[in-house]
Amino acid sequence: MKNFTTLARRSVYLAVWVATAGLHGCGDSDARQEVSSPDDFKHAHVLADEYQQAGDVLDQPADSEIFALSSTSPNLSSGWTPQQFLEAYNVPTTGANGKPPGYGIKIAIITAYHYSNLQYDLNKWASYFSARPITLNIINQAGKVTNSNFALATCLAVQMVNAVSPGATVYVIEAKSATRTDISTAIKTAVNLGVNIVSMPFGAQETSRDGELAHLFLNSNIAFIAATGNNDTVQFPASHPDVIAVGGTTPSAVNPLVETAWPSTGAGMSLYESMPSYQMIPAVQKANTTTHRSIPDLAFNADPQQGVQVYNSIIGGWILIGGTSVSTAFFTSTVAIADQARKAVNKPMLNSIHTSPYSIQRGLYGLMPANGGPSSSAVLNDVEVGYAGGGSYPAGPGYDIATGLGSLDVEKFVESMTNL
């Protein structure tokens, strides 16, 4: 396990490298300040070239990325296209009342530092894939301070949301920095905007101070979603009981979908958070014999070798990215489709408060049978093979620490959540 100082130093190295290379297509670069992020929170994406070079080193952190060479068009022979994500997880291409998926739902993507080319990059992505780009609502709390890691993570998030929930209203809250104080301010900004979903594709190693931020997630009208990270530590805010923790898988086939646990997924038991009521069921307690919360709750494609093609001006074109930032953005988008369906029948929005009757976690964990065995529900795609958490936790039938409840058939998930 790498300590926090090591992670910070690696992050500094990457930022300096990018700053030396220059920010391509970012406009008034001379007026910008490229900073490293030795702060509390780290993004959760991994570049395909980095993963290839890392080999079997399962605790390789996302913060030591080495940029792959970019290209003017995506290499569709590797990674997944937007259509493959939709096909693999059976995502509806039309939402409630015949509207685009996610229509009428507000998503906030929390990030850090400013990236001026975000809309431009989304437009380029959309043009290539013949999609209509979402008009982003960008709230800049960072001024001209930039960070290349978070710029990539934000591009990834908005492009994935556009692929899955093109009808959603998207707010991008650019925190002043990645410190707990500034990220908290960004989350409060999202709450004050009245959004329905807050997506947090980042994390930090757990500390005893995490409880000080618990109040941020107690909103009955919002689902909070976070990445579990890409190493063998349990990350906050994913570890919090009122946040849905999203891990990763390695898919080997699209249709029918075949997945194994992605080894680098953050997974395990929290050191500080007690086991929430939705996990106090035989299926979970067979795998987690402690009294603490285990993560992830769900897992989707996050393997960089099968990752998502992202357009980003910093690297001058297209790049293949994986990590739990990918799976987090994907699940965020599916919740928007479920919220849209609930809104169409005048039901309250879904949330992530573990005691709420409209909690996504309560609804999903409620699909597990009382005997502790695998679920027969068509909503869940059980992932039974592989290891996660740096190779510490095996996948198996039913709930497991490696992938949680598994992945989803999104069409069935929307139906299930509509009936919650």
N, C-alpha and C positions, 0 to 999 in steps of 0.2 A: 504494500500500500504506500502510495507516495504522500509525503506530508504537504501541508498547505504552502510552505515556502517554496518547495520545488515546483508546484503548479504555478505559482505566481511568476517565478523566474522564466518558466517556459512560455507563459503568456507574453511576457515582456519581449522575449526573443522574436516571437511571431510578429508582434506589432511593429517592432523596429524594422524587420525584414520588409514588411509591406510598405512602411513609410519610405524606406529607401527606394523601393521599386516604383513608388508613385501610385496614386489612385487614378485609374483610367476612367475617363468619362465622368468625373465628379465635379466638373465646373470649376469654381474658384478655389482650387486646391491650395493656393498660397495662403489663403485666409483661414485655412483649417488647421486644427491641431490634432494629429494622430496620437492617441494615447494607448498605453497598455491597460490591462485590466487586472491588476493584482488585488482585486476587491473581493467582496464576500461571495458574489454569485458568478458562476461560469456558464457559458452557453453549453449546449449538449449536442452539437453536431460533429461529425467526423468525415473527413474527406477520403475518398476512395484510395487515392495514392498513399495517404498516410497509413491506412489500414493494411495495404499490401506490404508496405515497408515494415510495419510493426510485427507482421507475422503472427506468431502464437503468443505474443506478449499481451495477455488479456487485460492487464491493468494500465495499458497505454492511455493516458488522459487525452481528452479532446483538446486540451490547452497547448499541446505541443505540435500542432498541425504543420505540415509542410505542404505548400500549395502545389496542386497539380497544374500542368500546363493547360491553359484554356483553349477553346476553339470557337469558331464562328457559328457552329451549329452543333446540337447535341449528338453524341454518339449513341444512337438508339439501339446498338447491339449490346450495350451494357446498361444496367440500371433499369428502372421501371418508368414507363411513360405515365402521364396522368390517367390514360384510359386503362392501363393495367391495374392501377390502384382501384379504380372504380369496379373493374371486372372481378378482381380477386376477392374483394370484400363485399360484393353485391350492393354497391351504392346506388340508390335511386337517382336517376338523371332528371327527374321531375319531382318537385316538391308538392306540398299540400295545395289544393285548389288550382293545380296546373301551373303554379308559379315556379321560377327557378329554385333549386335547392337552397335552403337557408334564407329565403326571402322574408324580410320583416324582422330578422334576428340580428342583434348587435353583438359583435365579437370584438374584444380588446386583446391585442397582442402586446404583451409587456416586453420591452427590450431596453437596452441601455445605449446611450450615446446617439449622435445624429448621423443619418445617412441620407444625403440630399438626392441621390439617384434612385430611391426606392420605387417611386411610381414609374420612372423611365424603365427600370429593369423589369417590372411587372408587365408593362406594355410590350416589351420585347419578347418576354416569355409567352404572353397571350397571343401575339402575332404568329409566332412559330407554331403553336398548337391550335390555331384557329379558334381561340376563345375570346370572349368579350371581357376586357380587363375591368376589375373592380376599381372604382375611384376611391382611393385611400383617404382616410381622415387622419392626418399625421399631427400629433401633438408633440412638439419639440421642447423638451425641458433641459436639453444639453447645450443649446447654443450651437457653436461651430465645432464642438469637440467630437471627434470621431473615434471609432474602434473597428478594425477590420473584422475581427471575430464576430462581433455582434451584428455588423452589417450583413455578413453572410447568413447568419441565423435568421435575421429579419426577412431577407429576401426569400429564403426557404419557406418561412412561415406563411407569408402573404401569397406566394405562388401555390402552395399546397391548398390553402383555403380557397383560392380562386378556382382550383381544379375540382374541388369537392362540393363547395357551397358558394357558387358564383353569385347567388342572390343576396348573400349576407351583406350587412353594413359593417365595414371593418375600420376600427380605430387602431392606430399604432401609437402607443405611448412610449416615447423615447425618454427614459429616465436620465437624469443628469449624470449619473454614473452607475456602476453595478454594486454600490454599497447597499447595505440593508436599509439605511435611511432613505436613500434616493429611490430604490426599488419600491419601498413601502409607499412613498409619495406617488409614484406612478400607478400603483394598484389603487390607491385612494382616488386618484383622478379617474380611473376607469369606473370605479363604483359610482362616483358622482355623475358620470355621464349616463348612468342608467343602462349599462350593457347587460347582456344576458349570460355571456361567457367570458371568462378571463383566462387566457392561455399564457403559460409561463414556461417557455422552452429552455430552462436553465435550472441550476441548483447550486447548493453549497453543502459542504459537509455539515452534518448535524452538530449542534451545540446545545448546551443547557439553556441558552438564551432564546431559543426558537419560540418558546411559549409566549414571549413578549409580543410576537406578531400574530398570535392566534386570532385576535379579534378581526383581523383583515378578512378572514374567510367566512365570517358569520353573517352571511347575507342570504336570505331565503329566496331571492330572485336571481341568484347568480351561481353558475357552476364554475368552480375553480379547477384548472387542469394543469399538471406540471410533469416535466420530464424526470425520469429516475436517474438520468446521467449515464455515462459510458465508462464506468470503472467499477471497482469492487466495493465501493462505499455506499451507504444509504444517504440519500440527499434530501435536504429540505429546500423547498416546501413540499416535495412529493411525499415526504414521510408524515405530513400532518393528516389526521383522520378526516378533516373537512376539505381535503384536496384529493382529486382523483389522480393516482400515480400511473403513468404510462411508460411501459418498458418496450423492449424490442424483440423481434424475431428475425430469423433468416429464412426467407421463402425459397423454395426450389421449383415451384410450379405455380402458375397463376390460376388455371382452370382445368381440373379442380385444384383448389388452393392446398398446397403442402408447405408447412412451416415447421421449423425447429427453433428452439431457444437460441437467441443471439448471445454468444458468450460474454460479450463486453457490456451487456445491459447491467445497470445498477440494480441490485436486488438484495434483499435481506430483511432483517428485523431492526426496527428502530431501537436506539438506545434510550430514548426519552419518552416517546409517545406510547401510551397504553393501547392495548388492542381495542379498537372501536366495536360497538355492538354489532355492526354488520359482519364483522369477521368472527364473532363468537358463535360459530357454527361448526359441526363435525368436520366438514370438508376442509376448512382452514386449519382447525386445531389438530388434525392429523399431520399436517405438514409443518405447522408452526406451533411448537410445543412450549413457547415462551408466553409471557403475558403482554407482549408488545406488538404494536402494529407491524405488519409485513407489507413489503412492496415488491413488485408492482401490483396494481389491480388488474390491468389489461396489458396486452402487448401486440404491436403491429410491426410490419416491416421497418427495420432500422439498420440492417446490415449495409455498410457502404458499398459492397460489391453488387447489391441489388437496390441501391438507393434511388434518389430522385434527381432528375436533371434540373439544375437551377441556373438561371441566367443572372450574372452578377458583374457589374461594371468594374469592380475592383480588380478582378482577375482578367478582365477584358473579354469575357464571353461565357461559355457554358462549362459547368463543372458538376461532377457526380458527388453527391453528399448523402451520408447516412447519419446514424445516431438517433438517440431518442427525441431530438428536436423534430425529426421527421414524423415519428409515430405520434408525438404530442400534437403537432399541427393537424395530422390526419384525424385523430379522434376529436379534436376541437371542432372540426368541420362537420363531423357526423352528429355531434350534439346539437349543432345549429339546425340540422334537418329534423331532428326529433323535437326540438323546441318549436319549430315551424308547424309541425303536425299538431302539437298540443295547443298552440295558439289558435289554430284553425277550428278547434272544437272547444274553445274558451276555457282551457285548463291552465293552471299556473305553470310558470316556467320551471324547468328542472333546476335542481341545485345540488350542492355537494355537502351540505350539512348532514352529518352522519345520523342525527336524530330526526331529521325531517321525513315526512311521508313521501315527499317528492325528490328524495335523494337518489341520484343515479347509482351510487354504491349499494344502497339498500335494495333497489330494484334488481341489480345484476347479481349480487350475492344471494338474493332470494330465489334465484333460479337453480341453486345447488340443492340436491336432495338431502333429506334429513338423515339418510344412512351414511353420509359422508363420501359417497362414491361419485363418479363422473356424472355430469349433468346430461340429460337427454334433450335439453332445450335446443331448438334450432337457432337460437340467438347466438350461442357460443361456439366458436371453433376451438376445440381442445387442442393444445400443443403438448405433445407427449414425449418429445425427444429433444435431447440437448442439455446444455448447462448454461447458467447465467451467473451474474455476480462474480466475475473473474473465475468462473469454473467451479464455484463453491456449491451451487444449488442445482440439482437435476430437475428437469421437467418430467412429468409423468401423467397418468390418467387423472382427470379432474383438476381441482385446484392444486397449484404448486408454487413454490417461492420464485421459481425461475420466470414464469410468465403470468402468474396470477390466475385469472379465470380464462386466459387465452385471448384470442382475437374475436372479432364479431362478424356476423352476417348483418350488414348495416340495415338492410331493408327490414329484417326481422327485429333488429334492435329498435328501430323507429316505431314499429308496431307495438312492441313491448312497452316502451317508454310512454307511448300515447295512452296506453291502458293503465299506467301507474296511478 
